[in-house]
């Protein structure tokens, strides 16, 4: 399976509170990465894109749990 599919499968069993905590942690990591990239170029700038997409997947899963889908 793809990494995206594995990530989505790992989110299935998480509660709403767990998802919110994970979103907060990833958003802080995102801020740190973008700040570090502004100071000096990152070795792998694609990691910012991947993290941004993971945050979006987390928010989507949170919304699904909130509406009960």
C-alpha positions in Angstrom: 0.0 0.0 0.0 1.0 3.6 -0.4 2.2 5.8 2.4 -0.9 7.9 2.1 -3.2 4.9 2.5 -1.2 3.6 5.5 -1.4 7.1 7.1 -5.2 7.2 6.6 -5.6 3.7 8.0 -3.6 4.6 11.2 -6.1 7.5 11.8 -9.2 5.4 11.7 -9.0 4.3 15.4 -8.1 7.7 16.9 -10.6 9.6 19.0 -11.5 13.2 18.5 -9.2 14.4 21.3 -6.3 12.4 20.0 -6.7 13.9 16.5 -6.8 17.4 17.9 -3.6 16.8 19.8 -1.9 15.4 16.8 -3.0 18.3 14.7 -1.6 20.8 17.2 1.8 18.9 17.3 2.0 18.8 13.5 1.1 22.5 13.2 3.9 23.4 15.6 6.3 21.2 13.6 5.2 23.0 10.4 5.9 26.4 11.9 9.3 25.3 13.0 10.1 23.8 9.6 8.9 26.9 7.7 10.9 29.2 10.0 14.0 27.0 9.6 13.6 27.1 5.9 13.3 30.9 5.9 16.6 31.1 7.8 18.6 28.5 5.8 17.3 26.2 3.0 16.2 22.8 4.2 17.9 19.7 2.9 14.5 18.4 1.8 12.0 21.2 1.3 9.4 18.6 0.1 9.0 17.7 3.8 7.0 20.9 4.3 4.6 19.9 1.5 4.2 16.4 3.0 3.6 17.7 6.5 1.0 20.2 5.2 -0.9 17.4 3.4 -0.7 15.2 6.5 -2.3 18.0 8.5 -5.0 18.3 5.9 -5.6 14.5 6.2 -5.8 14.8 10.0 -8.3 17.7 9.8 -10.4 15.7 7.3 -10.5 12.7 9.6 -11.4 14.9 12.6 -14.3 16.3 10.6 -15.5 12.8 9.7 -15.5 11.8 13.3 -17.3 15.0 14.3 -20.2 14.4 11.8 -20.2 10.7 12.5 -19.5 9.5 9.0 
